[in-house]
Amino acid sequence: MKLHKLLNTLSTRERTQFQQFIASPLFNKRQDVQCLLVHWMKEGGRSFPPEVFWNKVFPDQDFSRTQWNLLTSRLFKLLEDFLAINDLRKDEVQKKRFLARAYRGLKQEKHFEKTISDAQHLLEKQPYRNTDYLENCYDLAFARYDYITSGNRKEKTNLQEVSDHLDAYVLAAKLRQACNALSRQNINPEQYEIGFLEETFQYLERQPQFLEIPAIAVYYHCYRAIQASTDETHIRLFRETIVHYQDCFQAGEIRDIYTFVINFYIRKLNTGERIYAEEALALYRLSLEQGYLLEDGVMLESTFLNIVVLASVLGDYDWAIHFIETYREHLKPAFREPLYHFGLGKLYYEQGQFTASLQQLIQVETKVSFIFLGARILQLKIYYETGEINPLESLLESLRVYIQRSKDLVYRKAHYSNILIFTRQLLQLPAMSKAEKEALRQRVIDAQVLGEKEWFLKQIK
């Protein structure tokens, strides 16, 4: 049940705090609810039929499904209150804002003024200048404005300050949402409509001073870099901006921003536009140096693989080997072996060591599609280049079935399908006339989604 699952997500410290929370008469006056939690904690969070816990709480009463649901509902509601209050306690600025509102309700003007000033001091003292910071600036400015106008409508207000903070927050929030939408569209077929986006860019052209605000500048150049296609100006400005302002954001948000642009570059690589390889690897290295690619000491498997592939394609073999050996242990256990062998297989292949590459690739055993297919495509290329036609044809058929049945490939499905189609056409090269070969070459060039264009063109040549 949802109560049991949510309780099990709490840390040992949080469980103790929650027990203290519901033991306080301020939050809970019912002994049965407190008793239920005590027995749940004694059982170490293990799941039992409701009747087991019911007999511990109400040993002299027959089990009632209605009363049991009411009891667990009360405990769940208290748990939600605890989580909300616990989260608020961590945010000193918001605590001050709510305290100021309470003082205003009590008509304690001096306390209200001091609390708002304290909140603003705390806000400026913290290092982050992200969208949350801009929202807090607006909330505090509006709280002061609302206080002034409620007492004396003729007194000079801070309305201009409120308006400026609101403008900054809305601009940053719009740009951030636009970047989120572009990122999601790379992996999700859904389309998103971000209202007033064009007006946002037009406004920033008329009011460029807003681009001096970190949250606006970073997301503005992030969006432009993704939209830039081959315009290196926006790409350069994005890199300069994110380096300059990265200390203004929490690590998780900076990691997301890097990921927005890198994922776009990776997708462009899958359409054959290899000019993005160097820029994608440069951004990976930059975020790696800053420690943004690790979350709780763990690196995403897709990140690890992308870095290895990019470094090997660009011929940076020594750095790639060092990366694989250094960051292998930062992968989740289920991915360490398959990605380690795939990474080495990719490096050996790019250096023309086909036998060594195959020895690594055959050890890649995983149900994760992008790792499995990456290893099999490498095998496909080796079989073709070494003239192993029988294993190649067998592999082509097994991959066709796999791709047809896969549900999670999204835009990559066309990429992999095209690889199979053009590989089968490569097998017909010896029987083709010069004109037919030229026609095949042109079809490869014109293919919209084909991440191995250079390889196919090389084989045709």
MIKOL-985921 format. One record per residue (C-alpha): x, y, z; residue number from 1. Coordinates in nm, 4 decimals. Example, Ala and Ser with C-alpha at 12.3 -4.5 7.8 and 13.67 -1.06 7.14 Angstrom:
px,py,pz,i
1.2300,-0.4500,0.7800,1
1.3670,-0.1060,0.7140,2
END
This chain:
px,py,pz,i
0.0000,0.0000,0.0000,1
0.1110,0.3609,-0.0519,2
0.1641,0.4250,0.3209,3
0.3970,0.1268,0.3548,4
0.5964,0.2259,0.0439,5
0.6343,0.5864,0.1557,6
0.7410,0.4909,0.5077,7
1.0074,0.2630,0.3643,8
1.1618,0.5531,0.1720,9
1.2481,0.7328,0.4976,10
1.5978,0.7178,0.6386,11
1.6562,0.5905,0.9918,12
1.6890,0.9479,1.1134,13
1.3689,1.0559,0.9374,14
1.1768,0.7629,1.0860,15
1.2853,0.8672,1.4345,16
1.1915,1.2282,1.3631,17
0.8503,1.1209,1.2331,18
0.7897,0.9163,1.5451,19
0.8690,1.2242,1.7554,20
0.6460,1.4324,1.5285,21
0.3316,1.2262,1.5831,22
0.4098,1.1916,1.9539,23
0.3600,1.5668,1.9865,24
0.0041,1.6676,2.0842,25
0.0471,1.9715,1.8612,26
0.0285,1.7491,1.5539,27
-0.1457,1.4327,1.6728,28
-0.3689,1.3470,1.9641,29
-0.4629,0.9925,1.8619,30
-0.2881,0.7061,2.0396,31
-0.3950,0.4450,1.7822,32
-0.2065,0.6232,1.5044,33
0.1030,0.6533,1.7218,34
0.0743,0.2885,1.8203,35
0.0535,0.1757,1.4571,36
0.3775,0.3550,1.3724,37
0.5544,0.2112,1.6771,38
0.4660,-0.1446,1.5757,39
0.5564,-0.0795,1.2136,40
0.9009,0.0407,1.3233,41
0.9449,-0.2613,1.5495,42
0.8921,-0.4837,1.2467,43
1.1620,-0.2961,1.0572,44
0.9278,-0.1834,0.7821,45
0.8355,-0.5356,0.6752,46
0.5012,-0.5844,0.5046,47
0.2362,-0.7890,0.6813,48
-0.1379,-0.8415,0.6227,49
-0.3425,-0.5576,0.7794,50
-0.4861,-0.7965,1.0375,51
-0.1409,-0.8456,1.1927,52
-0.0962,-0.4766,1.2698,53
-0.4622,-0.4371,1.3635,54
-0.4282,-0.7002,1.6374,55
-0.1287,-0.5150,1.7789,56
-0.3107,-0.1812,1.7863,57
-0.6573,-0.3139,1.8816,58
-0.6026,-0.6552,2.0475,59
-0.9618,-0.6720,2.1772,60
-1.1423,-0.5678,1.8590,61
-1.2389,-0.7585,1.5463,62
-1.0731,-0.6415,1.2279,63
-1.2664,-0.3736,1.0387,64
-1.1584,-0.2852,0.6872,65
-1.3291,0.0559,0.7094,66
-1.1626,0.1454,1.0387,67
-0.8270,0.0127,0.9149,68
-0.8442,0.2338,0.6054,69
-0.9320,0.5318,0.8235,70
-0.6403,0.4605,1.0579,71
-0.3824,0.4281,0.7779,72
-0.5265,0.7361,0.6079,73
-0.4686,0.9397,0.9235,74
-0.1108,0.8149,0.9525,75
-0.0490,0.8889,0.5840,76
-0.1807,1.2439,0.6237,77
0.0487,1.2996,0.9217,78
0.3398,1.1652,0.7208,79
0.2646,1.4152,0.4420,80
0.2502,1.6978,0.6993,81
0.5845,1.5837,0.8417,82
0.7506,1.5735,0.4987,83
0.6217,1.9202,0.4086,84
0.7287,2.0746,0.7401,85
1.0639,1.8967,0.7312,86
1.1297,2.0321,0.3837,87
1.0306,2.3844,0.4858,88
1.2690,2.3711,0.7819,89
1.5587,2.3317,0.5361,90
1.4656,2.6510,0.3497,91
1.5541,2.9413,0.5778,92
1.4310,3.2062,0.3344,93
1.0864,3.0515,0.3006,94
1.0649,3.0057,0.6779,95
1.1293,3.3769,0.7223,96
0.8704,3.4637,0.4578,97
0.6006,3.2581,0.6288,98
0.7035,3.4001,0.9661,99
0.6715,3.7526,0.8254,100
0.3223,3.6690,0.7045,101
0.2334,3.5451,1.0517,102
0.3685,3.8654,1.2089,103
0.1638,4.0691,0.9650,104
-0.1487,3.8796,1.0642,105
-0.0701,3.9611,1.4281,106
-0.0124,4.3275,1.3312,107
0.3444,4.3178,1.4625,108
0.4955,4.5751,1.2256,109
0.8493,4.5874,1.3688,110
0.8791,4.2094,1.3717,111
0.7450,4.1954,1.0169,112
1.0001,4.4499,0.8905,113
1.2910,4.2779,1.0621,114
1.1883,3.9332,0.9404,115
1.1582,4.0480,0.5778,116
1.5001,4.2142,0.6052,117
1.6472,3.8969,0.7562,118
1.5003,3.6912,0.4710,119
1.6513,3.9214,0.2101,120
1.9874,3.9054,0.3859,121
1.9768,3.5242,0.3893,122
1.8769,3.5180,0.0231,123
2.1684,3.7375,-0.0838,124
2.4112,3.5471,0.1383,125
2.3520,3.2111,-0.0314,126
2.5588,3.1588,-0.3500,127
2.2913,3.0499,-0.5961,128
2.1391,3.2855,-0.8510,129
1.9085,3.0403,-1.0234,130
1.5383,3.0588,-1.1042,131
1.4453,2.9800,-0.7431,132
1.6504,3.2793,-0.6316,133
1.4609,3.5070,-0.8714,134
1.1281,3.3706,-0.7501,135
1.2270,3.4364,-0.3883,136
1.3317,3.7919,-0.4784,137
0.9882,3.8527,-0.6260,138
0.8015,3.6922,-0.3319,139
0.9859,3.9029,-0.0738,140
0.9468,4.2251,-0.2737,141
0.5756,4.1608,-0.3189,142
0.5326,4.0815,0.0518,143
0.6788,4.4220,0.1367,144
0.4656,4.5948,-0.1305,145
0.1477,4.4272,-0.0094,146
0.2300,4.5302,0.3481,147
0.2880,4.8953,0.2513,148
-0.0341,4.9297,0.0486,149
-0.2470,4.7624,0.3140,150
-0.1629,5.0330,0.5670,151
-0.1286,5.3579,0.3742,152
-0.2201,5.3760,0.0056,153
-0.0470,5.7176,-0.0306,154
0.2915,5.5953,0.0940,155
0.5625,5.5420,-0.1659,156
0.5806,5.1763,-0.2626,157
0.8410,4.9410,-0.4126,158
0.6141,4.8524,-0.7047,159
0.8897,4.9056,-0.9629,160
1.1131,4.6655,-0.7725,161
0.8307,4.4100,-0.7654,162
0.7769,4.4461,-1.1391,163
1.1485,4.4104,-1.2188,164
1.1808,4.0968,-1.0066,165
0.8692,3.9484,-1.1636,166
1.0023,4.0169,-1.5140,167
1.3343,3.8508,-1.4332,168
1.1687,3.5462,-1.2780,169
0.9190,3.4984,-1.5642,170
1.1914,3.5348,-1.8299,171
1.4173,3.2799,-1.6584,172
1.1305,3.0376,-1.5941,173
1.0139,3.0570,-1.9580,174
1.3632,2.9943,-2.0918,175
1.4212,2.7069,-1.8535,176
1.0925,2.5474,-1.9546,177
1.1804,2.5946,-2.3220,178
1.5101,2.4111,-2.2680,179
1.3245,2.1330,-2.0862,180
1.0853,2.1020,-2.3794,181
1.3640,2.0830,-2.6387,182
1.5431,1.8224,-2.4313,183
1.2321,1.6082,-2.3880,184
1.1514,1.6257,-2.7576,185
1.4884,1.4636,-2.8275,186
1.3760,1.1468,-2.6486,187
0.9974,1.1760,-2.6611,188
0.7755,1.2031,-2.9711,189
0.5403,1.4462,-2.7944,190
0.5460,1.8119,-2.8939,191
0.5250,2.0922,-2.6371,192
0.3894,2.4424,-2.6834,193
0.5655,2.7015,-2.4666,194
0.3516,3.0149,-2.4595,195
0.5008,3.3599,-2.5236,196
0.8387,3.2100,-2.6127,197
0.8891,3.4183,-2.9238,198
0.7806,3.7274,-2.7304,199
1.0372,3.6372,-2.4640,200
1.3209,3.6443,-2.7172,201
1.1930,3.9653,-2.8730,202
1.1761,4.1292,-2.5308,203
1.5336,4.0239,-2.4503,204
1.6506,4.1778,-2.7785,205
1.4972,4.5079,-2.6673,206
1.6139,4.4729,-2.3066,207
1.9577,4.3025,-2.3265,208
2.0434,4.4048,-1.9682,209
1.8426,4.1037,-1.8526,210
2.1112,3.8798,-2.0064,211
2.3389,3.9908,-1.7237,212
2.1223,3.7852,-1.4857,213
2.2792,3.4354,-1.4525,214
1.9585,3.2293,-1.4719,215
1.8418,3.4171,-1.7806,216
2.1809,3.4202,-1.9535,217
2.2509,3.0487,-1.9089,218
1.9108,2.9260,-2.0273,219
1.8986,3.1802,-2.3103,220
2.2328,3.0653,-2.4532,221
2.1475,2.7018,-2.3787,222
1.8335,2.7305,-2.5916,223
2.0156,2.9182,-2.8655,224
2.2973,2.6608,-2.8703,225
2.0469,2.3785,-2.9184,226
1.8728,2.5714,-3.1947,227
2.1952,2.6931,-3.3508,228
2.2453,2.4042,-3.5930,229
2.5914,2.4828,-3.7332,230
2.6158,2.8381,-3.5928,231
2.9257,2.8163,-3.3736,232
2.8649,3.1629,-3.2250,233
2.5771,3.0471,-3.0051,234
2.7646,2.7290,-2.9118,235
3.0686,2.9336,-2.8032,236
2.8542,3.1801,-2.6091,237
2.6787,2.8972,-2.4282,238
3.0090,2.7410,-2.3213,239
3.1484,3.0771,-2.2061,240
2.8290,3.1618,-2.0175,241
2.7952,2.8323,-1.8346,242
3.1616,2.8390,-1.7286,243
3.1241,3.1960,-1.6040,244
2.8033,3.1358,-1.4075,245
2.8286,2.7698,-1.3035,246
2.8843,2.8592,-0.9358,247
2.5454,3.0348,-0.9390,248
2.3622,2.7015,-0.9742,249
2.3363,2.3849,-0.7715,250
2.5292,2.0874,-0.9103,251
2.2169,1.8986,-1.0192,252
2.0845,2.1901,-1.2219,253
2.4207,2.2547,-1.3917,254
2.4369,1.8848,-1.4800,255
2.0928,1.9098,-1.6379,256
2.1966,2.2161,-1.8391,257
2.5060,2.0425,-1.9739,258
2.2921,1.7382,-2.0529,259
2.0404,1.9477,-2.2509,260
2.3050,2.0555,-2.4998,261
2.5126,1.7362,-2.5031,262
2.2083,1.5196,-2.5748,263
2.1228,1.7464,-2.8653,264
2.4731,1.7100,-3.0054,265
2.4588,1.3317,-2.9631,266
2.1329,1.3217,-3.1544,267
2.2844,1.5336,-3.4317,268
2.5685,1.2805,-3.4481,269
2.3117,1.0052,-3.4971,270
2.1874,1.1896,-3.8049,271
2.5376,1.1899,-3.9500,272
2.6402,1.5445,-3.8533,273
2.9814,1.4599,-3.7081,274
3.0887,1.8218,-3.6613,275
2.9274,1.8084,-3.3155,276
3.1593,1.5334,-3.1845,277
3.4372,1.7654,-3.0688,278
3.1964,2.0089,-2.9042,279
3.0066,1.7305,-2.7249,280
3.3294,1.5787,-2.5897,281
3.4540,1.9246,-2.4866,282
3.1361,1.9797,-2.2830,283
3.1657,1.6326,-2.1293,284
3.5262,1.6995,-2.0279,285
3.4340,2.0369,-1.8842,286
3.1499,1.8974,-1.6747,287
3.3671,1.5978,-1.5773,288
3.6417,1.8269,-1.4465,289
3.3859,2.0170,-1.2388,290
3.2417,1.6967,-1.0929,291
2.8966,1.7457,-1.2416,292
2.8738,1.4036,-1.4087,293
2.8623,1.2149,-1.0798,294
2.5556,1.2060,-0.8591,295
2.6202,1.0471,-0.5214,296
2.9347,0.9015,-0.6765,297
2.7450,0.7350,-0.9626,298
2.7772,0.8076,-1.3346,299
2.4907,0.7378,-1.5736,300
2.5606,0.4504,-1.8097,301
2.4581,0.6573,-2.1125,302
2.7050,0.9290,-2.0110,303
2.9895,0.6795,-1.9734,304
2.9202,0.5215,-2.3115,305
2.8797,0.8532,-2.4931,306
3.2162,0.9740,-2.3642,307
3.3943,0.6550,-2.4705,308
3.2370,0.6607,-2.8163,309
3.3151,1.0278,-2.8745,310
3.6765,0.9959,-2.7548,311
3.7387,0.6875,-2.9667,312
3.5823,0.8375,-3.2790,313
3.7984,1.1470,-3.2342,314
4.1085,0.9309,-3.1889,315
4.1819,1.0321,-2.8291,316
4.2615,0.6723,-2.7328,317
4.4953,0.7270,-2.4373,318
4.2520,0.9635,-2.2684,319
3.9658,0.7214,-2.3369,320
4.1531,0.4298,-2.1777,321
4.2291,0.6434,-1.8726,322
3.8621,0.7459,-1.8522,323
3.7370,0.3855,-1.8756,324
3.9707,0.2603,-1.6046,325
3.9066,0.5611,-1.3778,326
3.5290,0.5811,-1.3988,327
3.4397,0.2141,-1.4417,328
3.3848,0.1825,-1.0662,329
3.1444,0.4787,-1.0695,330
2.8912,0.2845,-1.2777,331
2.6030,0.0951,-1.1256,332
2.7081,-0.2703,-1.0720,333
2.4761,-0.3998,-1.3459,334
2.6512,-0.1850,-1.6078,335
3.0170,-0.2131,-1.5094,336
3.1113,-0.5254,-1.7035,337
2.9094,-0.4716,-2.0245,338
3.0170,-0.1087,-2.0576,339
3.3784,-0.1879,-1.9724,340
3.3980,-0.4487,-2.2491,341
3.2016,-0.2361,-2.4946,342
3.4298,0.0607,-2.4304,343
3.7438,-0.1418,-2.4919,344
3.5836,-0.3045,-2.7970,345
3.5106,0.0389,-2.9427,346
3.8661,0.1603,-2.8827,347
4.0219,-0.1514,-3.0374,348
3.7940,-0.1226,-3.3403,349
3.8850,0.2402,-3.4070,350
4.2517,0.1376,-3.3988,351
4.1937,-0.1453,-3.6482,352
4.2485,-0.4235,-3.3929,353
3.9461,-0.6268,-3.5034,354
4.0275,-0.9557,-3.3272,355
4.0862,-0.7819,-2.9946,356
3.7672,-0.5816,-3.0477,357
3.5546,-0.8918,-3.1110,358
3.6985,-1.0581,-2.8008,359
3.5656,-0.7692,-2.5957,360
3.2326,-0.7320,-2.7772,361
3.1258,-1.0940,-2.7348,362
3.1492,-1.0359,-2.3567,363
2.8880,-0.7601,-2.3717,364
2.5796,-0.9222,-2.2199,365
2.2949,-0.6863,-2.1322,366
1.9254,-0.6222,-2.1870,367
1.9808,-0.2466,-2.2182,368
1.9091,-0.1678,-2.5824,369
2.1567,0.1125,-2.6488,370
2.4482,-0.0918,-2.5065,371
2.3415,-0.4139,-2.6782,372
2.2864,-0.2479,-3.0152,373
2.6053,-0.0452,-2.9902,374
2.8081,-0.3629,-2.9428,375
2.6243,-0.5514,-3.2189,376
2.6669,-0.2669,-3.4714,377
3.0398,-0.2753,-3.4056,378
3.0398,-0.6510,-3.4678,379
2.8468,-0.5896,-3.7899,380
3.1102,-0.3461,-3.9141,381
3.3955,-0.5826,-3.8263,382
3.2287,-0.8783,-4.0030,383
3.1793,-0.6697,-4.3165,384
3.5294,-0.5264,-4.3192,385
3.6868,-0.8701,-4.2678,386
3.4622,-1.0443,-4.5233,387
3.2850,-1.2696,-4.2704,388
2.9638,-1.2836,-4.4728,389
2.7844,-1.5752,-4.3018,390
2.8111,-1.4360,-3.9483,391
2.7217,-1.0934,-4.0888,392
2.3986,-1.2155,-4.2496,393
2.3032,-1.4031,-3.9342,394
2.3654,-1.0910,-3.7267,395
2.1623,-0.8741,-3.9652,396
1.8598,-1.0981,-3.9293,397
1.8800,-1.1182,-3.5496,398
1.9148,-0.7397,-3.5295,399
1.6155,-0.6903,-3.7595,400
1.3980,-0.8965,-3.5253,401
1.5364,-0.7204,-3.2170,402
1.4760,-0.3699,-3.3559,403
1.1271,-0.4599,-3.4755,404
1.0295,-0.5832,-3.1297,405
1.1933,-0.3055,-2.9263,406
0.9597,-0.0480,-2.7689,407
1.2153,0.1952,-2.6246,408
1.4251,0.3039,-2.9225,409
1.2135,0.6127,-3.0145,410
1.3992,0.8210,-3.2765,411
1.6958,0.5772,-3.2724,412
1.4805,0.3060,-3.4263,413
1.5081,0.4678,-3.7704,414
1.8830,0.5076,-3.7177,415
1.9380,0.1372,-3.6508,416
1.6949,0.0258,-3.9209,417
1.8801,0.2337,-4.1786,418
2.2086,0.0746,-4.0766,419
2.0654,-0.2684,-4.1515,420
1.9147,-0.1572,-4.4832,421
2.2346,0.0020,-4.6096,422
2.4508,-0.2873,-4.4872,423
2.2448,-0.5297,-4.6956,424
2.2914,-0.2984,-4.9922,425
2.6672,-0.2964,-4.9301,426
2.6638,-0.6725,-4.9722,427
2.5429,-0.6178,-5.3313,428
2.8335,-0.3851,-5.4195,429
3.0371,-0.6392,-5.6191,430
2.7475,-0.6857,-5.8617,431
2.6694,-0.3140,-5.8958,432
2.7534,-0.0984,-6.1934,433
2.9317,0.2324,-6.1462,434
2.6013,0.4171,-6.1781,435
2.4353,0.1919,-5.9180,436
2.7221,0.2512,-5.6753,437
2.6891,0.6244,-5.7248,438
2.3154,0.5996,-5.6639,439
2.3801,0.4106,-5.3394,440
2.6347,0.6693,-5.2309,441
2.3803,0.9438,-5.2901,442
2.1126,0.7603,-5.0912,443
2.3522,0.7371,-4.7964,444
2.4290,1.1088,-4.8226,445
2.0588,1.1956,-4.8388,446
1.9574,0.9701,-4.5472,447
1.8089,1.1905,-4.2729,448
1.8783,0.9513,-3.9849,449
2.2007,0.7539,-4.0232,450
2.4753,0.7805,-3.7637,451
2.7309,0.5775,-3.9610,452
2.7330,0.7808,-4.2831,453
3.1086,0.8186,-4.2946,454
3.1596,0.4444,-4.2530,455
2.9128,0.3586,-4.5302,456
3.0609,0.6164,-4.7667,457
3.4073,0.4767,-4.6943,458
3.2941,0.1220,-4.7794,459
3.1299,0.2358,-5.1035,460
3.4422,0.4264,-5.2051,461
END
